[in-house]
Amino acid sequence: MDTMTESSAPVKIIDSFPNPTAYKYNEELWKEQHGNSFVIINCVSSEIEYPEHWTPLSIKCAFGGREYYHFKNHSLAVSNENFLILNEGAIYRSSIQSDNPTESFSLNFTAENIRQVFSCMNSNDRQLLDDPFYFRDESMHFIEKLYPYDKCLSGHLYRIRKMVTDKIQSPHLYIEALYQILEGMIVLNKHINREIDHVVAKRRSSKEELYKRLHLAKDYMDSCFHEDISLENLSKLCFLNSFHLLREFRKNFGITPHQYLMKQRMKEAEKLLLNSNRNIGEIGSSLKFCDLSSFSKFFKKQTGYSPENFRNLKRKKVKKSK
């Protein structure tokens, strides 16, 4: 673990997972470590499980594979395509089970830094000039869901990741980038609030709650498409009755839950056909198709190609482009 110190905000980089058999989680020590430090976790593993623990406000990313975050009633996976925001106080455990090394990348913010950014972005010029060191005693709260990489945060996240990989030792550079990410998170939060405003419900609190529950169903299908998932399963998970979930999901996402689930399974099937040597029957089975025939028929209906032809044609194109 590297620690770089600037007068008021040390930066700690954790670059290796603890030994699972010897590791004992100490919540007070963990909280103390996060209390006054930006903590960046950048570790690689193909098989690891972290025990249940507390988190500060944090961004969770994974590259080269999936890392699963397990909560009381559900699990969410981060990958090359998305990241997860967790609020301070969230309790979870995490795991990686992958054929390939997966990079776990996490940014953990301090309460002081959050107050500074939040106060600055929610104060007018006069207030900032008259009392530049007054920080509101308010905290930022985010919808805990999977977020696609976008222009608000992607560039800054990739920048910090590269700095860690290149073993840059300047705390000033890290702190600047971390503040830019916090600023981007506030901009992103404003965008999410505008999305919530478009949810059809009478009260603002009802709009936000419905938004959370619908995205929980969507994120679960993004993460656990390899499991048996039914409308009834989803309705219990997000605590909406089946018809209400079906109606609101289609209204807000323009697609039914089952259609969305099959879309995610097809995306994964294409990736596995291109990037692995697993046989086609095994791929279909891993995505919950009852047999090779049903997988092949559905895949051809969606893409116009049989799985075998898709694999051969796409791989030929990749070879020609090199």
N, C-alpha and C positions, 0 to 999 in steps of 0.2 A: 504493500500500500504506500503510495506517495502522498505527501502532504506539502502543499505550497501555501505560503502565508502572505497575505496582504493585511495591513493593520487591523481591519475589522472583519475580514471575511476569508478565513482559510479555505482552501480548496483541497479536498481529499479525493484521491483516485484509488479505487479498489480494483485491482486487475487480475485477481484470481479467486475462484470460489473456495470457501473453506472445505476442509475434509468433512464430508457428511457424517462419518462415523465418530469423529472427535469433536464436531462443532456443537457448542451449547449456546443457545440463543439467550442473550441477556437484554431484556427490553429496556431497562434503565440506561444501560451503557449505549444501546442503539439510539435511544432518544437524545441522550447527552451528545453523542457524536453529531447528530443532525441538528442539534439546537443552535450551534454557532458556526456550522460549516456547510458549504456547498459540497455534497458528496456525489461523485460520479462513479458509477459502477460499469466496468467494461471487462467482462469475463467471457471465456469461450469454453463450451462443453458440449458433448453429445448426450450426456446422461447426468443429470443432477436434480436434486430436489431440496428446496429450501423449506425449513419448517415454518409454521404459521407465525407471522409477526406483524408489527405495526409499521406504518409508513408515514413520512411527512408528505406534503404536496410533492408529487413526482410525476415524471414522464417515463413510461416503460416502452422500450423498443427491443426488437430482435432482428438480426440479419443472418441470412444463410439458412434459416430454418424457423421453427415456431417455438416460442416460450409460452407456456400456459400459466395463467394466474387463476388460482382456485379460491373461490369465495364460499360462503356458507351453502348456497343453493345452486351455484353455477360456476362455469369456467369460461374464461376468455383467452384467446390466443393472439399474441402480437407477432408480426412477421415483417417481411420486406415492404408490405403494402400498407401497414397501419401502425399506429402507436396507441397506447392507453394512458389516459390521465387518471390518477388517483388522488383524492383529497387527503389532507392530513387526518390521521386517525383511522384510515381504512385498514382492515385486517385481512391478510391473505397469506397463502403459501404459493410457491411457484415451482415449476418443473420443466425440464427439457428432456425429451426422449426422441432422439433423432438419429437417422443413419449418417448424417453429416455434422461436423462441428457447427454449432450455432452460437452466434455472438449475442450475449445479453448486454444491453446498453441501457442504463437508467440514470436519469438526472433527478437529484433530490434537493429541494430548496429549503432555505431557512425561513422562519417566521419573520425575522427582521427584514430580510431582502424582499419578501413578498409585500410587507407593509410599505416599504419605500416605493416600490413600483406602483402599487395600487393607489397610494396617496398621490403620487405625482400625476398619474393619468386621470385622477378624478378630482383634481384641484385646478383652479384657474390661475392665470399668470400672476395676478396680484397676490394670491395666497402663497404661491411658491416663492415669490420675491420677498414678501414680508416675513415669512417664517419657513425658511427652506428645510429646517430639520424637524418640523412637526410631522409626525406620521400618525395617520388615523389608526385607531385600534380596531380596524375591521380586517377581515380576511377574505380572500377570494375563494369562491366555491364553484366547482366545475361539474358538468354532467360527466359521470364516470362511464365512459363508453370508448369504443374504438374510433379513432379519428384517422382518415386517410391523410397521407402526406400531401401538404399543400404549400402555397407560397408564403403563408404566415410563419411557418416554423421550419419547414424542411431544410432550407439553406443553412440556418443556424445550427440545427441538429447535426447535419452532415459535417459542418465546420468543426464543432466540438469533437465529434467522433474522430475526425482526421487528426486533430490536435493531440488527442489521447494516443491514437495509433502511432503518430510520429514522435511521441514522448516529449512534446513541448512542455517546458518547465516554467513558463511565465504565468503567475497567478493573475496578472492584470488582463491578459488576453482571455483567459477562461472567464473571469468575472464579467468582462464586457459582453462576451457571448452569452453568458447565462442571464444577464439582465435583458439582453435583446430577446431571448427566448421567453422570459416572463412577460415582456411587453407584447410579444406575439401571441402569447396565451390569452392575454386580456382582449386583444383584437379578435381572436378566435372565439372567445366567450361571448362577445357582442354579436358575432355572426350567428352563434348557436341560439342566442336569445331571440334574434329575428326569426330564425326557423321555428322556434317555439311559438312565437306570435301567430304563425300561420296555421297552427294546429287548431282544429275546430272544437272549441269547448267554451262554456260561458265564463268560467273563472280562469285567471292567470295560473293559479295553483293547479287547477285541473289540466290545463294545457301542458304545463311542465311535467306533471306526473304521467300523463299519457305519452308524452314524448319519451320519457325515460323508459317506460315499460315496452313501448314499440321498439326502441333501439336495443333494449336488452334481448328481445326475441331475435332481432336481426343480427346482432353481434354474436349471439349464441350459435346461430346457423353459420355465420362466417367462421367461427372457431371450431365447432364440433360437428361439421357436416358428415363426418365419418361415423357418427353414432346414429342409432335409430331415433328419429325425431318425428313426432306426429303433431298435429294441431293441438291435440289434447295435452301433450307434453309441454308445448310452448305456452299454452294457456295457463297451466299450473305454474310454470316458471315465472311468467311476468304478471300473474295474478289478474288476468282478464278472461272472461268467459270466451269460449271458442268462437262464437259468432261475432262477438264484439272485436276480438283480435283479428279475425279474418277481414271484417269490414274496415276497421281502422288501418290495418296494415296495407290493404289494397288502396285505400284512399290516400295514404301518406306516401307510399312508395311505388304506386302504380303497378303492383304485381302481388300475387297471393303469396302467403308464406311457403306453400309447397313449391310453387314456381321458382321462388327465390332460392330455396334449398337445392333444387335440381340444377339451377344455374351455377351455384357455388360448386356443386359436385362435378359439373362439366368442366369448370375452370381448373379444378384440381386434376381431373382425368387428363386434360391436355398437358398440364405440367408434368405429370408422371409419365405420360407417353413420350414426351420429348426428353426429359431429364433423368430418367431411370431406365434400367433394363428389366424391370419387373414385368412378368408376362401379363397379357391382357386380361385373362381371367382373374388373376390376383388383384389387379387394379380395380376391376369391376366389383369384386367381392369386398374390397376395402372401402368402397363407396356405397355399400349396402344394396347393390343389385343382386337379385336372387340367383342369377346364373349368367354365363357368358353371353348367351343369346339375347337376353333382355338388355344387357349393357350395350352390346353391339348395335342392336336396333335403335335404342334411344340415342346413342352417340351419333349414329348416321343421320337420324332424323334432325338432330340439332346442328350438325356441322356439314352434312352432305358427304361425309367420308366414313368408311368403316374405321374402327380404331387402328387396325393394322396399316391401312392405306394412309391414314393421317400421320402416323409415326414415321413411315417410310418417306412420304413426300416432304414433310417438314424437316426431317433430318437431312435430306438431300439438299434442300434450300439453304440450310445452315452451313453445310460443307462448301457449297458453291460460293457463299458470301465471304468465306475466310480466305 
